[in-house]
Amino acid sequence: MKITGKVQAIIFHNESNGYTVMVIKSSSSITAVGETFEIEAGDEVELEGNYTTHKDYGQQFSFKTCVKIMPKDSVALIQYIADNVKGIGKKTAKNIVNMFGEDVKDVIRFSPNRLLEVQGMNEEKIEVLNDFFTNEWEKWNAVEYLASFGVSSLTASRIFDVLKEETITIVKENPYSLLEFVRTLDFKTIDMVGLNQGIAIDNKSRIRYGILHFLNVITEFGHTCIDEEFFKKYACENLRVDLDVIESGIASLRMSEDIYISEIDGKNYIFRKALYLAEQNIASHVAMHAKQIMPKVNYEKKLNEVKNTIGITLSEKQKEATINALSNSISVITGGPGTGKTTIIKCIIEVLTSMKKSYVLTAPTGRAAKRISETTSKQAKTMHRLLEISKIDDRDLDTFLNYIVKTIEAEVVIVDEASMIDTLMMNNLFKAIKPTTQVILVGDVNQLPSVGPGNVLKDIIDSNVVVTTELNEIYRQSKESSIIVNAHRVNSGLYPEFQSKDSDLYFIKSESMDEALGEITSLVSYRLSNFANINPMLDLQVLTPTKKTDLGTINLNKVLQNILNPKKDESKCKEIAGKEFRQGDKVMQIINNYDKEFVQGVEMGAGIYNGDIGYVTNIDNMLEKLTVLFEDGKEIDYDFKELDQLELAYAITVHKSQGSEYDYVILPIYSGYPKLFTRNLLYTAMTRAKKMLIIIGNRNMVNYMVDNIGEKNRKTGLKTKIIENI
């Protein structure tokens, strides 16, 4: 049988075999399962299959085929007007298109007064719409053409903004070349256009960009390279061509130096150019620093001289870490919570100050930089600000590789939360450092690795060429915290021990997702406020391993928004792309935007970064602007078209929480994609909480996470390259 409907949510998707679980809105909401690769939330689809009954999940529609229903021109035009014309929303755009049908474009351009017949239109809106279409006629033609292949109006607009009047010509000649011009495009979108135009499945451009695309897919899982033999089979299956076609494409890309192949542990691995060269540069700098012989200084004496100033007594291990850091051109200090990393940074800074040595303190994110500033009472800069990185798309790997960064003039660079730094950012840091500059990397190597590709801190440590001090003693005050004690148990492979009372760590058993969700809502609504006298909007953060399922960020944010910020005034709300923003909402910036202007007190500047959290202070539907005040004091106006840069942040993923700490944390753990539920993730989540951590869900899943060390198995070439350079 066949059913049609709109995809409401993708609950699960396996990139390797296409197995997908999604919710379809037809006459009712239906859970559908089967194999598909090119479906996203919001797509209209036609499924062919049969209803089945799963022993745990009940009735599902098991599909054998899934076909995306291409949007009709009218659908694309409605969305195009709503996306681009201020003051005209989707409802009014639909009224315009429905009233005039095929003549609508001519009416807008040549008989605009007829638009007064449409409910919701006035002379001012008509003038804006007419001006827009008169000036943007070529753009609409391109949008309409691309819409016929299933490309969204927003994506089509971005393509036109780059290629202008040449858009249709270039698409007809070689749609795959669009990937050179518009970095935000996805290969699968363009492949759909190319194949629908009749381009051969073994076309050289298709194979070239397909190989590069699937290498990028690999890096989304944190790897910088992939086993050559495995990749060939993977590319054959996904591009649906024979092995000799893939081998020819790989050979061509090697000739043009767009990819590199390198031997690691007796096997050949394929790298994207940017990641290979970035690793090579990091390795050469690490080796160069590691081989440097520093002038001998009695740092133990220096420490004794400043200890009264800072009022800190160091343990032998902390003293060793401090002296190692000061005595070597490059060094690493690693350890879990409560082991004294911040204390050591304070001591290092005091010794450097007493010696009149210049230093900079930096961290990968704004939240991490703010936290180390607060704990050391010294200024810390984000790495982006320190290196003056701006006006760049992080997804443009080659440009990011060759970015000209500002040289760091300080004699010592202290990097906190170094486990969060990915390959390309670490490459830029080393490009900025002079050969004589000391580098001190501080971080918890057992936390989740960077969001971007690489496992840089771990690779540097595992190379055994950099002096590394591992802190493993928990100090007196931290020993009193069940959170910290159990985080260390988890890191050691032991299951956490939960107490029933008088603790800062609690476990609430739940037999189902619905029951877990009920516990979260009651805790947020009143239980925590009554127990601890907290403001849940400011003092509490819900962390979760995943975006999907009822306990993922997408659903939790809707639930928590209605509890903590219920809708009061329709004029202070804005719904866009299935998300509703309300004045007062807690939100997060989800991409780096180096050019976004802000006001901070009396100062003006530019730059807002992935992971920054703030609160919506105003929504102006007339001016189509939303204002956010971020936690660091930056106030930023967003046009409604920019709201895809923001997400609700009542619940965030554990990955997004790295480098941050929160007084109170709720962590639901029930079930989900196994590769996400790892020891690193559990350990990282636990170490985000300062005063209280409440874990809700399935104890067996908590234990499974302790046993699952898969996140550590990122494949990179950095360790090998460092050793080769030595």
Secondary structure by P-SEA (a helix, b strand, c coil): cbbbbbbcccccccccccbbbbbbbcccbbbbbccccccccccccccbbbbbbbccccbbbbbcbbbbbcccaaaaaaaaaaaccccccaaaaaaaaaacccaaaaaaccccccccccccccaaaaaaaaaaaaacaaaaaaaaaaaaacccaaaaaaaaaacccaaaaaaaacccccccccccccaaaaaaaaaaaccccccaaaaaaaaaaaaaaaaccccccccaaaaaaaaaaaacccaaaaaaaaaaaaaaccbbbbbcccbbbbbcaaaaaaaaaaaaaaaaaaaccccccaaaaaaaaccccccccccaaaaaaaaaaaacccbbbbbcccccaaaaaaaaaaaaaaacccbbbbcccaaaaaaaaaaacbbbbccccccccccccccaaaaaaacbbbbbcccbbbbcccccccaaaaaaaaaaccccbbbbbbccccccccccccaaaaaaaaccccbbbbbccccccccccaaaaaaaaaaacbbbbbbcccccbbbbbbccaaaaaaaaaaaaaccccccccccccccbbbbbccccccccaaaaaaaaaaaccccccccccccccccccccccccccccccccbbbbcccbbbbbbbccbbbbbccccccccbbbbbcccbbbbbbcccccccccccccccccccccccccbbbbbbcccccccccaaaaaaaaaccccbbbbbccaaaaaaaaacccccccccaaaaaaaaac
